Amino acid sequence: MDAILNHVRDTYSKRIEHPEFKAGDTITVEYLIREGDKTRPQRFQGTVIQRSGSGATETFTIRKMSGGVGVERIFSFSNPNLTTIEVNKHGVVRRARIYYLRDLTGKKARIKEKRVK
């Protein structure tokens, strides 16, 4: 049964190549918003909190501060409205899920940037 599901998933799901990123990285995601019969692109920039799942069900969560309020958004890699993902900077964290950022504000919520050699 798993072989059949894998075959259908590989054949019919559209997999778009995205850059490599992990928790702690700051990325910008551009996706299409539908308003009535019109569509427009919108950008969401923030820190990756987590990545979960695999294959067609893989998702990632981004958190940003907007007007002093934390905003989180979950994106699916297989979403056809997802147009581009751009990695702005790579962060240094020791965990795969950095939920502790939810409790931190100001300078404490900063993530050290990975230095490029």
GUNU-388537 format. One record per residue: residue number from 1; x, y, z of N, C-alpha, C, CB in turn; residue in one letter. Coordinates in pm, whole numbers, plus 50000, padded with zeros to 5 digits. Each point is the difference from the previous one (the first is absolute). Glycine has a CB too. Example, Ala and Ser with C-alpha at 12.3 -4.5 7.8 and 13.67 -1.06 7.14 Angstrom:
GUNU-388537
REC   pos   n_east   n_north    n_up   ca_east   ca_north   ca_up   c_east   c_north    c_up   cb_east   cb_north   cb_up   code
REC     1    51319     49431   50780     49911      50119   50000    50090     50120   50000     49811      49883   50125      A
REC     2    50154     50222   49803     50082      50119   50006    49923     50109   50073     50118      49937   49785      S
//
This chain:
GUNU-388537
REC   pos   n_east   n_north    n_up   ca_east   ca_north   ca_up   c_east   c_north    c_up   cb_east   cb_north   cb_up   code
REC     1    50082     49880   50000     49918      50120   50000    50086     50126   50000     49821      49874   50120      M
REC     2    50290     50124   49957     50089      50116   50003    50063     50027   49865     50046      49953   50239      D
REC     3    49984     49941   49687     50059      50018   49868    49903     50072   49906     50138      49792   50035      A
REC     4    49735     50175   49974     49900      50066   49916    49986     50147   50038     49877      49782   49975      I
REC     5    50117     50247   50155     49990      50139   50044    50122     50081   49958     49862      49925   50194      L
REC     6    50257     50018   49820     50121      50070   49959    50001     50026   49850     50123      49894   50191      N
REC     7    49831     50009   49731     49996      50018   49855    49904     50113   49960     50055      49756   49971      H
REC     8    49827     50247   50090     49902      50104   49969    50053     50136   50044     49811      49834   50026      V
REC     9    50251     50174   50093     50054      50126   50050    50111     50051   49909     49941      49931   50234      R
REC    10    50149     49980   49723     50110      50042   49914    49953     50039   49861     50150      49851   50129      D
REC    11    49746     50084   49822     49952      50027   49865    49918     50127   49992     50000      49757   49958      T
REC    12    49912     50268   50138     49903      50108   49987    50029     50124   50083     49839      49825   49954      Y
REC    13    50246     50166   50144     50027      50120   50081    50112     50080   49935     49925      49882   50211      S
REC    14    50055     50249   49785     50096      50090   49938    50101     50043   50105     49828      50080   49832      K
REC    15    50296     49880   50151     50106      50033   50095    50089     50109   49940     49995      49765   50097      R
REC    16    50006     50352   49964     50080      50111   49953    50128     50004   50084     49793      50131   49924      I
REC    17    50318     49892   50011     50127      50008   50071    50010     50133   50075     50109      49850   49827      E
REC    18    49925     50142   50302     50017      50117   50084    50139     49995   50061     49752      50011   50049      H
REC    19    50304     50102   49993     50132      50000   50062    49998     49928   50135     50054      50215   49883      P
REC    20    50061     49738   50158     50012      49932   50128    49996     50101   50113     50133      49815   49893      E
REC    21    49787     50158   50209     49996      50082   50120    49957     49913   50115     49947      50208   49868      F
REC    22    50078     49842   50255     49965      49924   50119    49952     50097   50107     50170      49819   49945      K
REC    23    49799     50129   50170     49952      50086   50109    50108     50101   50037     49853      49814   50087      A
REC    24    50105     50309   49936     50092      50107   50035    50036     50089   49883     50088      49854   50174      G
REC    25    49887     50101   49704     50029      50081   49882    49892     50105   49980     50121      49806   49895      D
REC    26    49917     50308   50052     49905      50105   49965    49973     49991   49850     50080      50151   50191      T
REC    27    49794     49831   49774     49965      49983   49859    49885     50092   49962     50077      49762   50010      I
REC    28    49909     50260   49860     49888      50075   49945    49923     49908   49907     50125      50221   50017      T
REC    29    49746     49766   50009     49913      49913   49919    49905     50089   49922     50017      49808   50168      V
REC    30    49972     50167   49703     49904      50073   49918    49893     49902   49955     50176      50166   49923      E
REC    31    49699     49872   50098     49889      49912   49964    49887     50085   49942     50063      49835   50182      Y
REC    32    49849     50100   49747     49890      50069   49933    49878     50006   50089     50089      49926   49778      L
REC    33    49850     50192   50229     49877      50022   50076    49888     50019   49899     50124      50104   50198      I
REC    34    49765     49826   49822     49884      50017   49912    49897     50088   50071     50040      49774   49891      R
REC    35    49923     50334   50041     49897      50090   50051    49894     50012   49892     50165      50129   50148      E
REC    36    49728     49799   49868     49896      49998   49897    50051     49925   49878     49906      50218   50083      G
REC    37    50099     49849   49803     50052      49935   49879    50141     50048   49966     49765      49979   49916      D
REC    38    50297     50099   50173     50135      50051   49979    50098     49926   50089     49908      50225   49937      K
REC    39    50217     49768   50020     50106      49946   50083    50113     50102   50008     49939      49761   49937      T
REC    40    50128     50241   50178     50114      50089   50018    50103     49930   50086     49853      50206   49978      R
REC    41    50275     49824   50000     50104      49937   50084    50013     50073   50133     50122      49926   49793      P
REC    42    49909     49998   50311     50025      50058   50131    50124     49934   50058     49753      50049   50036      Q
REC    43    50327     50030   50036     50123      49949   50057    49985     49989   50152     50135      50102   49811      R
REC    44    49929     49794   50245     49997      49978   50144    50144     49969   50040     49756      49915   50002      F
REC    45    50306     50172   50078     50139      49981   50040    50005     49976   50149     50082      50145   49812      Q
REC    46    49991     49751   50228     50014      49969   50141    50099     49888   50024     49767      50076   50034      G
REC    47    50236     49879   50089     50091      49894   50042    49929     49866   49995     50126      50161   50147      T
REC    48    49943     49739   49801     49943      49866   49993    50001     49941   50141     50079      49968   49759      V
REC    49    49803     49994   50289     49985      49942   50133    50019     49848   49994     49843      50186   50065      I
REC    50    50103     49753   49830     50008      49855   49988    49977     49956   49858     49923      49976   50234      Q
REC    51    50121     49902   49735     49964      49929   49878    49947     49865   50046     50176      50120   49854      R
REC    52    49717     49833   50082     49946      49871   50042    49944     49928   49879     49947      50090   50229      S
REC    53    50040     49779   49783     49946      49919   49893    50106     49965   49898     49780      50105   50034      G
REC    54    50176     49822   49864     50091      49963   49892    49919     49977   49874     50164      49898   50162      S
REC    55    49901     50115   49725     49934      49976   49873    49896     50107   49970     50039      49757   50030      G
REC    56    49844     50199   49928     49895      50094   49959    49935     50070   50118     49959      49857   49803      A
REC    57    50060     50092   50319     49937      50061   50116    50097     50083   50083     49842      49809   50004      T
REC    58    50272     50227   49941     50099      50076   50076    49956     50145   50016     50181      49848   49914      E
REC    59    49832     50204   50207     49961      50137   50031    50111     50070   50078     49758      49931   50003      T
REC    60    50234     50201   50002     50091      50077   50083    49923     50118   50059     50201      49931   49859      F
REC    61    49843     50113   50258     49933      50108   50073    50095     50119   50009     49861      49834   50132      T
REC    62    50088     50284   49837     50079      50123   50006    49937     50093   50103     50072      49975   49758      I
REC    63    50013     50093   50320     49953      50095   50100    50064     50135   49974     49969      49815   50169      R
REC    64    49949     50290   49841     50052      50136   49991    49927     50087   50101     50056      49971   49756      K
REC    65    50005     50141   50276     49937      50097   50088    49940     50110   49914     50163      49948   50189      M
REC    66    49709     50078   49830     49930      50103   49923    49929     50092   50097     49971      49845   49802      S
REC    67    50082     50275   50214     49940      50096   50092    50006     49956   50144     49851      50069   49817      G
REC    68    50253     49861   50222     50014      49952   50136    49924     49873   50031     50033      50233   50062      G
REC    69    49901     49711   49838     49923      49878   50018    50065     49891   49916     49784      50129   50043      V
REC    70    50236     49754   50015     50058      49888   49927    49899     49937   49906     50155      49959   50191      G
REC    71    49885     50021   49684     49913      49940   49900    50070     49877   49944     49896      50225   49941      V
REC    72    50035     49661   50062     50055      49877   49945    49913     49954   49885     50097      49936   50223      E
REC    73    49968     50007   49677     49927      49950   49884    50062     49867   49959     49943      50235   49923      R
REC    74    49971     49668   50046     50044      49868   49958    49984     49990   49849     49936      49898   50224      I
REC    75    50170     50061   49708     49999      49984   49855    50026     49854   49966     50080      50237   49967      F
REC    76    49858     49717   49927     50023      49865   49948    50087     50011   49876     49779      49917   50092      S
REC    77    50319     49993   49896     50087      50002   49883    49923     49968   49873     50190      49934   50144      F
REC    78    49703     49990   49865     49926      49959   49882    49887     50096   49964     50057      49767   50056      S
REC    79    49934     50347   50009     49896      50099   49972    50027     50065   49864     49967      50042   50249      N
REC    80    49939     49952   49657     50025      50060   49869    50005     50153   50003     49889      49803   49900      P
REC    81    50060     50260   50204     50005      50146   50011    50135     50051   50049     49755      49997   50043      N
REC    82    50332     49915   50002     50133      50037   50047    50089     50021   49879     49969      49869   50215      L
REC    83    50076     50256   49762     50077      50028   49879    50150     49993   50024     49815      50143   49923      T
REC    84    50237     49929   50177     50144      49998   50023    50031     49997   50149     50037      50124   49785      T
REC    85    50078     49816   50245     50056      50003   50135    50143     50051   49987     49852      49805   50083      I
REC    86    50179     50299   49994     50132      50062   49993    50062     49997   50140     49930      50149   49805      E
REC    87    50190     49796   50208     50069      49996   50128    50078     50130   50016     50017      49746   49994      V
REC    88    49950     50330   50112     50067      50128   50025    50126     49981   50081     49780      50115   49990      N
REC    89    50212     49805   50117     50120      49970   50078    49982     49869   50074     50049      50245   50025      K
REC    90    50062     49689   50001     50000      49873   50072    50030     50027   50147     50073      49874   49792      H
REC    91    49846     50069   50296     50017      50020   50142    50066     49880   50065     49801      50147   50001      G
REC    92    50257     49876   50116     50064      49894   50078    49911     49967   50118     50232      50076   49929      V
REC    93    49702     49808   50066     49920      49951   50111    50033     49853   50021     49813      50168   49952      V
REC    94    50159     49783   50166     50033      49862   50033    49879     49908   50003     50191      50087   50128      R
REC    95    49695     49963   49833     49878      49920   50005    49930     50002   49865     49976      50049   50245      R
REC    96    49943     49849   49731     49925      49992   49875    49869     50076   50010     50104      49779   49954      A
REC    97    49846     50241   50167     49877      50075   50021    50029     50105   50107     49852      49802   49936      R
REC    98    50146     50323   50025     50041      50106   50091    49878     50077   50051     50220      50020   49880      I
REC    99    49693     49907   50191     49880      50060   50056    50030     50098   50112     49878      49794   49938      Y
REC   100    50242     50199   50119     50033      50090   50110    50004     50146   49954     50131      49816   50107      Y
REC   101    49874     50210   49763     49997      50138   49950    49866     50068   50030     50160      49934   49820      L
REC   102    49736     49987   50200     49868      50057   50027    49998     50078   50131     49897      49812   49873      R
REC   103    50187     50148   50222     50002      50065   50131    50099     50115   50008     49933      49784   50098      D
REC   104    50153     50231   49801     50104      50101   50005    49960     50124   49920     50172      49820   50026      L
REC   105    49871     50297   50022     49972      50124   49929    50128     50083   49994     49758      49997   50075      T
REC   106    50247     50095   49833     50112      50093   49991    50130     49934   49961     49888      50136   50169      G
REC   107    50221     49906   49898     50132      49948   49966    50016     49853   50034     50090      50228   50036      K
REC   108    49833     49723   50058     50011      49859   50037    49951     49907   49889     49970      50066   50239      K
REC   109    49946     49987   49673     49943      49918   49893    50090     49995   49877     49774      50058   50085      A
REC   110    50343     50004   49922     50091      49996   49886    50064     49863   49985     50044      50244   50028      R
REC   111    49986     49720   49849     50069      49875   49971    50133     50035   49935     49781      49871   49972      I
REC   112    50325     50066   50078     50133      50028   49946    50007     49953   49855     50102      49979   50230      K
REC   113    49962     50103   49687     50011      49967   49857    50123     49913   49975     49884      50216   49941      E
REC   114    50098     49684   49973     50111      49912   49963    50097     50076   49913     49852      49797   50015      K
REC   115    50276     50197   50020     50101      50071   49924    50045     49916   49882     50074      50119   50206      R
REC   116    49939     49944   49680     50043      49931   49878    50150     50014   49988     49778      50044   49885      V
REC   117    50287     49843   50091     50147      50002   49990    50045     50021   49860     50015      49851   50193      K
//
